[in-house]
Amino acid sequence: MLKAELRKDIRERKRQFTSQKLSELSLMLISKLLDNDKIKKAKTILMYYSMPDEVNTHQVVDTLVASGKKVLLPVVINGEELEIREYKDKKDLREGIAYHIMEPVGRKYEDYKNIDVAVVPGMSFDANGNRLGRGKGYYDRFLKYIPQAYKIGICFNFQKVDIVPTEKTDIKMDEVID
């Protein structure tokens, strides 16, 4: 299956669930994430602030900050690149231009070597850690700058497939929570 076909298939699968059901499924996945040893040991975590059809991370970022973790969130710059900024609390968020998701304001975080874990959304994942994003390449371009970070993909069970088509530029996850 081609990437475009798989994205279309996953969008169709998502439409079968109400936002309430996706929220319920998200709670179970976030519980698994918080129980993850890599997350427990990490000091600095790159998270994401979810879109409506993704595993909801809006509360977990606050939970992680409250537990003493440094939480970083991506910001789309010029519609092409990800820039990372520290998240402290919701009052520092503004609606982003690219996807209209909330993004932190403030200075760019550049201490990439200290990022312990990256939690990455995706349209689909397979058991080998291959990830299918939305097609813009934002995460694949950024993740190459943090090779030391343990990469955790997170998705709903119905987003997991046998084989995700890949290219040389695609960055593999170390683990997938579904």
N, CA, C and O of each residue as an XYZ file, in Angstrom:
712
protein
N       0.841     -1.179      0.000
C       0.000      0.000      0.000
C       0.891      1.248      0.000
O       1.894      1.296      0.712
N       0.533      2.226     -0.776
C       1.266      3.487     -0.824
C       0.942      4.338      0.398
O      -0.090      4.155      1.043
N       1.843      5.273      0.704
C       1.642      6.130      1.872
C       0.315      6.889      1.797
O      -0.417      6.955      2.784
N       0.006      7.458      0.636
C      -1.230      8.235      0.487
C      -2.459      7.362      0.725
O      -3.429      7.805      1.339
N      -2.416      6.125      0.240
C      -3.538      5.204      0.445
C      -3.691      4.849      1.919
O      -4.807      4.781      2.435
N      -2.569      4.624      2.591
C      -2.616      4.282      4.012
C      -3.152      5.462      4.826
O      -3.945      5.262      5.746
N      -2.735      6.673      4.504
C      -3.259      7.846      5.206
C      -4.775      7.939      5.043
O      -5.495      8.208      6.005
N      -5.250      7.717      3.826
C      -6.691      7.767      3.563
C      -7.411      6.684      4.362
O      -8.464      6.941      4.946
N      -6.854      5.484      4.391
C      -7.443      4.372      5.141
C      -7.525      4.700      6.634
O      -8.550      4.451      7.270
N      -6.464      5.251      7.185
C      -6.445      5.588      8.615
C      -7.445      6.701      8.915
O      -8.118      6.656      9.945
N      -7.557      7.701      8.035
C      -8.558      8.762      8.238
C      -9.963      8.169      8.279
O     -10.792      8.577      9.091
N     -10.228      7.201      7.396
C     -11.538      6.530      7.392
C     -11.769      5.774      8.699
O     -12.864      5.818      9.259
N     -10.752      5.091      9.177
C     -10.873      4.365     10.448
C     -11.182      5.328     11.594
O     -12.017      5.033     12.449
N     -10.509      6.480     11.608
C     -10.719      7.457     12.681
C     -12.147      7.990     12.682
O     -12.713      8.259     13.741
N     -12.724      8.140     11.502
C     -14.083      8.690     11.395
C     -15.130      7.769     12.014
O     -16.257      8.197     12.263
N     -14.779      6.530     12.260
C     -15.722      5.581     12.856
C     -15.865      5.776     14.369
O     -16.710      5.145     15.003
N     -15.036      6.649     14.939
C     -15.039      6.867     16.382
C     -15.493      8.284     16.702
O     -15.115      9.238     16.021
N     -16.308      8.411     17.747
C     -16.701      9.741     18.208
C     -15.521     10.376     18.941
O     -14.591      9.683     19.353
N     -15.567     11.683     19.098
C     -14.498     12.350     19.849
C     -14.488     11.862     21.293
O     -13.430     11.780     21.917
N     -15.672     11.537     21.829
C     -15.755     10.999     23.194
C     -15.028      9.660     23.290
O     -14.293      9.418     24.247
N     -15.230      8.796     22.305
C     -14.572      7.486     22.322
C     -13.057      7.643     22.175
O     -12.296      6.949     22.849
N     -12.618      8.543     21.305
C     -11.176      8.788     21.155
C     -10.581      9.309     22.464
O      -9.446      8.976     22.806
N     -11.346     10.125     23.197
C     -10.874     10.618     24.497
C     -10.720      9.477     25.489
O      -9.744      9.425     26.236
N     -11.684      8.562     25.495
C     -11.607      7.399     26.390
C     -10.395      6.533     26.047
O      -9.657      6.107     26.936
N     -10.199      6.278     24.765
C      -9.047      5.480     24.333
C      -7.738      6.192     24.680
O      -6.751      5.551     25.040
N      -7.740      7.516     24.568
C      -6.546      8.302     24.889
C      -6.138      8.124     26.346
O      -4.952      8.009     26.652
N      -7.122      8.100     27.245
C      -6.812      7.963     28.672
C      -6.040      6.679     28.951
O      -5.099      6.678     29.745
N      -6.432      5.593     28.302
C      -5.729      4.315     28.500
C      -4.300      4.392     27.964
O      -3.366      3.891     28.590
N      -4.140      5.018     26.814
C      -2.803      5.125     26.215
C      -1.892      6.041     27.030
O      -0.702      5.763     27.178
N      -2.444      7.120     27.551
C      -1.652      8.041     28.371
C      -1.236      7.357     29.668
O      -0.138      7.593     30.171
N      -2.098      6.521     30.205
C      -1.739      5.749     31.400
C      -0.547      4.841     31.108
O       0.377      4.743     31.915
N      -0.569      4.180     29.958
C       0.568      3.337     29.544
C       1.834      4.172     29.388
O       2.921      3.753     29.787
N       1.681      5.352     28.806
C       2.830      6.232     28.597
C       3.451      6.636     29.937
O       4.670      6.588     30.099
N       2.610      7.032     30.891
C       3.119      7.469     32.190
C       3.759      6.327     32.974
O       4.611      6.562     33.832
N       3.355      5.098     32.686
C       3.946      3.918     33.340
C       5.235      3.459     32.666
O       5.920      2.575     33.180
N       5.567      4.043     31.534
C       6.744      3.632     30.773
C       8.029      4.000     31.519
O       8.184      5.136     31.968
N       8.945      3.043     31.651
C      10.198      3.277     32.382
C      11.022      4.413     31.789
O      11.619      5.195     32.529
N      11.061      4.511     30.473
C      11.843      5.584     29.832
C      11.276      6.961     30.192
O      12.025      7.914     30.409
N       9.960      7.051     30.250
C       9.311      8.310     30.628
C       9.592      8.613     32.098
O       9.904      9.749     32.454
N       9.481      7.600     32.942
C       9.724      7.799     34.380
C      11.140      8.293     34.650
O      11.343      9.135     35.525
N      12.120      7.781     33.912
C      13.528      8.135     34.134
C      13.943      9.431     33.439
O      14.931     10.052     33.828
N      13.210      9.833     32.434
C      13.592     11.003     31.631
C      13.495     12.302     32.427
O      12.614     12.478     33.269
N      14.421     13.195     32.134
C      14.375     14.541     32.717
C      13.772     15.529     31.724
O      13.043     16.443     32.110
N      14.085     15.338     30.433
C      13.601     16.235     29.381
C      12.885     15.412     28.321
O      13.453     14.482     27.749
N      11.625     15.769     28.068
C      10.781     14.998     27.158
C      10.208     15.909     26.080
O       9.598     16.937     26.375
N      10.412     15.521     24.841
C       9.744     16.189     23.726
C       8.387     15.517     23.562
O       8.309     14.329     23.251
N       7.323     16.279     23.772
C       5.955     15.783     23.616
C       5.350     16.455     22.384
O       6.061     17.066     21.586
N       4.059     16.338     22.243
C       3.320     17.077     21.220
C       1.996     17.486     21.836
O       1.492     16.806     22.730
N       1.433     18.575     21.376
C       0.126     19.032     21.846
C      -0.865     18.595     20.780
O      -0.868     19.120     19.666
N      -1.696     17.641     21.126
C      -2.459     16.879     20.138
C      -3.488     17.673     19.345
O      -4.058     18.664     19.800
N      -3.688     17.170     18.120
C      -4.774     17.607     17.259
C      -5.994     16.767     17.648
O      -5.836     15.754     18.330
N      -7.213     17.158     17.234
C      -8.415     16.440     17.666
C      -8.448     14.945     17.324
O      -9.103     14.173     18.024
N      -7.757     14.528     16.268
C      -7.815     13.115     15.874
C      -6.616     12.301     16.370
O      -6.436     11.154     15.959
N      -5.798     12.886     17.251
C      -4.622     12.195     17.781
C      -4.856     11.788     19.232
O      -5.798     12.253     19.874
N      -3.992     10.919     19.737
C      -4.028     10.580     21.155
C      -3.893     11.897     21.926
O      -2.927     12.637     21.742
N      -4.870     12.176     22.788
C      -4.953     13.465     23.470
C      -3.868     13.602     24.539
O      -3.809     12.821     25.488
N      -3.017     14.604     24.364
C      -1.903     14.844     25.287
C      -2.067     16.137     26.089
O      -1.134     16.552     26.776
N      -3.222     16.771     26.013
C      -3.390     18.080     26.638
C      -3.191     18.048     28.149
O      -2.654     18.999     28.717
N      -3.612     16.977     28.808
C      -3.446     16.906     30.264
C      -2.104     16.318     30.662
O      -1.530     16.713     31.677
N      -1.598     15.381     29.878
C      -0.355     14.713     30.276
C       0.831     15.673     30.278
O       1.760     15.486     31.064
N       0.827     16.681     29.434
C       1.946     17.626     29.463
C       1.997     18.340     30.813
O       3.078     18.580     31.351
N       0.826     18.678     31.358
C       0.784     19.308     32.680
C       1.200     18.330     33.772
O       1.894     18.705     34.717
N       0.776     17.083     33.643
C       1.161     16.048     34.608
C       2.676     15.890     34.637
O       3.275     15.803     35.709
N       3.288     15.853     33.471
C       4.744     15.692     33.390
C       5.477     16.898     33.982
O       6.463     16.736     34.700
N       4.997     18.097     33.684
C       5.611     19.305     34.249
C       5.480     19.282     35.775
O       6.436     19.585     36.489
N       4.289     18.920     36.269
C       4.058     18.875     37.720
C       4.958     17.853     38.411
O       5.276     18.000     39.591
N       5.370     16.818     37.676
C       6.244     15.796     38.264
C       7.727     16.177     38.166
O       8.599     15.388     38.529
N       8.002     17.380     37.678
C       9.380     17.862     37.632
C      10.106     17.652     36.314
O      11.304     17.921     36.219
N       9.404     17.180     35.303
C      10.027     16.972     33.989
C      10.070     18.292     33.216
O       9.205     19.153     33.377
N      11.086     18.429     32.381
C      11.116     19.534     31.423
C      10.394     19.020     30.186
O      10.806     18.023     29.593
N       9.321     19.696     29.797
C       8.511     19.279     28.654
C       8.719     20.272     27.517
O       8.613     21.485     27.694
N       9.015     19.724     26.357
C       9.219     20.522     25.154
C       8.102     20.215     24.170
O       7.643     19.077     24.076
N       7.668     21.231     23.439
C       6.643     21.048     22.414
C       7.134     21.645     21.101
O       7.870     22.632     21.095
N       6.721     21.037     19.989
C       7.124     21.565     18.684
C       6.267     22.748     18.251
O       5.097     22.867     18.616
N       6.883     23.609     17.466
C       6.213     24.742     16.844
C       6.586     24.687     15.368
O       7.761     24.554     15.029
N       5.596     24.788     14.492
C       5.879     24.792     13.055
C       6.271     26.210     12.647
O       5.528     27.166     12.873
N       7.454     26.325     12.042
C       7.992     27.621     11.626
C       7.972     27.716     10.098
O       8.442     26.815      9.404
N       7.424     28.815      9.589
C       7.368     29.065      8.140
C       6.733     27.911      7.369
O       7.021     27.718      6.188
N       5.875     27.149      8.031
C       5.192     26.044      7.372
C       6.080     24.893      6.963
O       5.631     23.988      6.261
N       7.358     24.908      7.396
C       8.280     23.887      6.902
C       9.083     23.148      7.954
O       9.358     21.960      7.788
N       9.466     23.812      9.025
C      10.372     23.205     10.006
C       9.751     23.200     11.392
O       8.881     24.014     11.703
N      10.213     22.269     12.220
C       9.822     22.264     13.621
C      10.881     22.988     14.433
O      12.082     22.797     14.241
N      10.407     23.818     15.339
C      11.266     24.449     16.333
C      10.723     23.971     17.676
O       9.516     23.789     17.831
N      11.600     23.771     18.630
C      11.189     23.244     19.918
C      11.230     24.358     20.957
O      12.176     25.144     21.015
N      10.173     24.407     21.784
C      10.112     25.390     22.865
C       9.661     24.695     24.143
O       8.937     23.700     24.108
N      10.103     25.239     25.266
C       9.715     24.643     26.541
C       8.273     25.002     26.872
O       7.831     26.131     26.665
N       7.547     24.004     27.396
C       6.173     24.194     27.856
C       6.197     24.292     29.375
O       6.775     23.445     30.056
N       5.561     25.340     29.895
C       5.472     25.478     31.359
C       4.034     25.328     31.830
O       3.767     24.607     32.791
N       3.108     26.002     31.162
C       1.685     25.799     31.442
C       0.838     26.372     30.308
O       1.349     27.014     29.391
N      -0.452     26.126     30.395
C      -1.360     26.455     29.296
C      -1.409     27.948     28.956
O      -1.710     28.314     27.820
N      -1.116     28.803     29.929
C      -1.192     30.243     29.643
C      -0.130     30.696     28.648
O      -0.230     31.789     28.091
N       0.879     29.872     28.421
C       1.937     30.198     27.467
C       1.655     29.672     26.056
O       2.520     29.752     25.183
N       0.466     29.142     25.829
C       0.129     28.572     24.518
C      -0.629     29.579     23.657
O      -1.440     30.360     24.154
N      -0.345     29.541     22.361
C      -1.063     30.347     21.368
C      -1.390     29.441     20.185
O      -0.691     28.461     19.927
N      -2.452     29.778     19.477
C      -2.821     28.966     18.314
C      -1.774     29.118     17.220
O      -1.411     30.229     16.833
N      -1.297     27.976     16.729
C      -0.305     27.969     15.665
C      -0.933     28.208     14.310
O      -2.139     28.041     14.130
N      -0.111     28.597     13.367
C      -0.590     28.922     12.026
C      -0.785     27.667     11.175
O      -1.793     27.542     10.479
N       0.160     26.749     11.226
C       0.161     25.615     10.297
C      -1.046     24.691     10.466
O      -1.742     24.405      9.492
N      -1.299     24.228     11.674
C      -2.391     23.270     11.893
C      -3.438     23.792     12.869
O      -4.361     23.063     13.234
N      -3.305     25.043     13.292
C      -4.218     25.653     14.260
C      -4.247     24.890     15.582
O      -5.269     24.866     16.270
N      -3.125     24.271     15.933
C      -3.013     23.636     17.241
C      -2.274     24.597     18.165
O      -1.575     25.505     17.716
N      -2.442     24.380     19.441
C      -1.812     25.261     20.412
C      -0.308     24.986     20.469
O       0.129     23.836     20.518
N       0.466     26.066     20.460
C       1.925     25.967     20.480
C       2.476     26.921     21.538
O       1.901     27.984     21.768
N       3.582     26.552     22.183
C       4.150     27.432     23.203
C       4.847     28.643     22.587
O       5.432     28.564     21.507
N       4.768     29.754     23.297
C       5.515     30.946     22.901
C       6.824     30.924     23.681
O       6.994     30.116     24.594
N       7.725     31.790     23.331
C       8.991     31.847     24.062
C      10.172     31.526     23.173
O      10.054     31.427     21.952
N      11.320     31.364     23.825
C      12.568     31.135     23.099
C      12.666     29.710     22.575
O      12.105     28.769     23.138
N      13.386     29.593     21.496
C      13.687     28.287     20.903
C      14.578     27.499     21.865
O      15.533     28.042     22.420
N      14.262     26.225     22.058
C      15.079     25.332     22.883
C      16.105     24.689     21.962
O      15.745     24.079     20.956
N      17.384     24.825     22.303
C      18.426     24.314     21.412
C      19.361     23.302     22.061
O      20.325     22.866     21.430
N      19.101     22.925     23.291
C      19.971     21.986     23.992
C      19.549     20.548     23.651
O      19.194     19.764     24.531
N      19.598     20.229     22.370
C      19.067     18.962     21.862
C      19.679     17.734     22.523
O      19.002     16.718     22.684
N      20.939     17.811     22.903
C      21.614     16.631     23.466
C      21.000     16.203     24.801
O      21.211     15.074     25.244
N      20.247     17.092     25.440
C      19.624     16.769     26.724
C      18.202     16.236     26.597
O      17.549     15.982     27.609
N      17.718     16.065     25.388
C      16.381     15.491     25.207
C      16.507     13.978     25.373
O      17.165     13.304     24.580
N      15.865     13.459     26.415
C      15.956     12.035     26.735
C      14.978     11.185     25.935
O      15.325     10.106     25.455
N      13.757     11.680     25.797
C      12.691     10.923     25.137
C      11.911     11.857     24.225
O      11.669     13.015     24.565
N      11.522     11.344     23.067
C      10.620     12.061     22.159
C       9.368     11.210     21.990
O       9.450     10.057     21.567
N       8.215     11.773     22.318
C       6.933     11.097     22.115
C       6.341     11.687     20.845
O       6.092     12.890     20.755
N       6.121     10.813     19.863
C       5.818     11.266     18.507
C       4.460     10.731     18.040
O       4.204      9.530     18.134
N       3.588     11.617     17.535
C       2.328     11.150     16.965
C       2.560     10.619     15.557
O       3.635     10.800     14.986
N       1.564      9.975     15.013
C       1.663      9.507     13.636
C       0.311      9.068     13.129
O      -0.601      8.794     13.909
N       0.186      9.001     11.823
C      -1.032      8.469     11.215
C      -1.094      6.964     11.411
O      -2.164      6.393     11.620
N       0.089      6.324     11.340
C       0.145      4.872     11.462
C       1.544      4.441     11.880
O       2.528      5.140     11.639
N       1.607      3.274     12.510
C       2.875      2.665     12.918
C       2.791      1.174     12.645
O       1.702      0.615     12.520
N       3.961      0.527     12.555
C       3.970     -0.934     12.498
C       4.799     -1.468     13.663
O       5.383     -0.698     14.425
N       4.845     -2.790     13.795
C       5.530     -3.426     14.923
C       7.036     -3.198     14.906
O       7.695     -3.366     15.933
N       7.586     -2.822     13.765
C       9.023     -2.564     13.664
C       9.396     -1.120     14.006
O      10.564     -0.743     13.915
N       8.412     -0.317     14.395
C       8.688      1.070     14.751
C       8.639      2.034     13.587
O       8.941      3.216     13.752
N       8.263      1.554     12.411
C       8.131      2.452     11.265
C       6.900      3.328     11.467
O       5.869      2.868     11.958
N       7.023      4.592     11.084
C       5.989      5.589     11.326
C       5.571      6.252     10.025
O       6.396      6.565      9.167
N       4.275      6.456      9.905
C       3.721      7.235      8.800
C       3.162      8.516      9.393
O       2.240      8.475     10.207
N       3.713      9.651      8.990
C       3.216     10.935      9.466
C       2.150     11.481      8.536
O       1.544     10.738      7.763
N       1.928     12.769      8.613
C       0.899     13.404      7.785
C       1.415     13.783      6.405
O       0.650     14.260      5.566
N       2.695     13.577      6.165
C       3.226     13.773      4.820
C       4.093     14.996      4.613
O       4.588     15.218      3.508
N       4.287     15.786      5.639
C       5.101     17.003      5.502
C       6.562     16.776      5.882
O       7.421     17.580      5.521
N       6.854     15.701      6.602
C       8.237     15.391      6.968
C       8.786     16.169      8.149
O       9.988     16.123      8.410
N       7.921     16.891      8.876
C       8.389     17.710     10.000
C       9.193     16.896     11.009
O      10.329     17.236     11.338
N       8.586     15.820     11.490
C       9.251     15.029     12.530
C      10.493     14.324     12.003
O      11.515     14.296     12.689
N      10.431     13.762     10.818
C      11.607     13.068     10.281
C      12.793     14.019     10.144
O      13.931     13.639     10.421
N      12.533     15.245      9.719
C      13.630     16.218      9.600
C      14.172     16.608     10.972
O      15.379     16.780     11.138
N      13.276     16.749     11.960
C      13.751     17.164     13.281
C      14.414     16.026     14.056
O      15.447     16.243     14.689
N      13.857     14.845     14.022
C      14.365     13.737     14.838
C      15.812     13.377     14.531
O      16.504     12.818     15.381
N      16.270     13.687     13.336
C      17.674     13.386     13.011
C      18.638     14.214     13.862
O      19.811     13.859     13.984
N      18.159     15.313     14.451
C      19.000     16.150     15.313
C      19.100     15.622     16.745
O      19.917     16.099     17.531
N      18.264     14.633     17.079
C      18.286     14.095     18.442
C      18.424     12.561     18.414
O      17.559     11.847     18.921
N      19.506     12.071     17.824
C      19.661     10.614     17.702
C      19.732      9.895     19.048
O      19.400      8.713     19.132
N      20.162     10.595     20.102
C      20.287      9.979     21.416
C      18.935      9.792     22.105
O      18.822      8.977     23.021
N      17.923     10.524     21.685
C      16.614     10.460     22.339
C      15.925      9.135     22.020
O      15.948      8.664     20.883
N      15.320      8.554     23.031
C      14.521      7.344     22.859
C      13.195      7.790     22.253
O      12.518      8.654     22.808
N      12.827      7.209     21.127
C      11.660      7.664     20.384
C      10.475      6.725     20.608
O      10.537      5.535     20.301
N       9.396      7.291     21.151
C       8.180      6.532     21.419
C       7.071      7.045     20.512
O       6.667      8.203     20.607
N       6.583      6.177     19.633
C       5.409      6.504     18.844
C       4.188      6.156     19.673
O       4.217      5.198     20.445
N       3.122      6.913     19.525
C       1.896      6.617     20.264
C       0.714      6.761     19.314
O       0.600      7.736     18.572
N      -0.168      5.751     19.361
C      -1.312      5.758     18.448
C      -2.426      4.883     19.000
O      -2.217      4.075     19.905
N      -3.600      5.061     18.443
C      -4.715      4.180     18.762
C      -4.448      2.828     18.110
O      -3.768      2.745     17.088
N      -4.985      1.781     18.704
C      -4.748      0.425     18.200
C      -5.127      0.281     16.725
O      -4.452     -0.432     15.981
N      -6.192      0.946     16.298
C      -6.645      0.819     14.909
C      -5.708      1.518     13.919
O      -5.885      1.389     12.708
N      -4.719      2.251     14.419
C      -3.732      2.896     13.552
C      -2.520      2.008     13.298
O      -1.669      2.344     12.474
N      -2.434      0.906     13.980
C      -1.307     -0.022     13.836
C      -1.585     -0.913     12.623
O      -2.687     -1.441     12.470
N      -0.583     -1.072     11.769
C      -0.717     -1.900     10.565
C       0.456     -2.871     10.493
O       1.428     -2.741     11.237
N       0.357     -3.837      9.596
C       1.429     -4.826      9.448
C       2.710     -4.196      8.917
O       3.798     -4.449      9.432
N       2.569     -3.372      7.882
C       3.751     -2.763      7.261
C       3.454     -1.310      6.894
O       2.500     -1.019      6.172
N       4.287     -0.408      7.403
C       4.228      0.995      7.000
C       5.250      1.174      5.881
O       6.422      0.844      6.064
N       4.827      1.692      4.723
C       5.798      1.945      3.654
C       6.802      3.006      4.111
O       6.425      4.001      4.730
N       8.071      2.786      3.803
C       9.109      3.701      4.286
C      10.016      4.181      3.160
O      10.066      3.606      2.073
N      10.727      5.255      3.467
C      11.766      5.806      2.602
C      13.018      5.980      3.453
O      12.958      5.871      4.678
N      14.136      6.247      2.819
C      15.403      6.402      3.549
C      15.356      7.517      4.585
O      16.046      7.445      5.602
N      14.562      8.536      4.342
C      14.520      9.692      5.246
C      13.612      9.485      6.460
O      13.601     10.315      7.369
N      12.858      8.395      6.484
C      11.945      8.135      7.598
C      12.715      7.674      8.832
O      13.605      6.828      8.739
N      12.368      8.233      9.980
C      13.014      7.887     11.246
C      12.149      6.866     11.981
O      10.948      7.058     12.166
N      12.788      5.790     12.389
C      12.114      4.689     13.075
C      11.963      4.993     14.569
O      12.826      5.631     15.173
N      10.863      4.530     15.149
C      10.634      4.652     16.581
C      11.320      3.491     17.305
O      11.468      2.405     16.746
N      11.737      3.728     18.547
C      12.311      2.663     19.367
C      11.217      1.802     19.989
O      11.442      0.642     20.335
N      10.034      2.384     20.125
C       8.912      1.706     20.769
C       7.628      2.357     20.285
O       7.608      3.545     19.963
N       6.554      1.572     20.236
C       5.246      2.119     19.881
C       4.257      1.710     20.965
O       4.146      0.533     21.307
N       3.544      2.691     21.499
C       2.487      2.437     22.476
C       1.164      2.532     21.736
O       0.845      3.550     21.122
N       0.394      1.441     21.808
C      -0.930      1.432     21.157
C      -1.937      0.682     22.009
O      -3.102      0.567     21.630
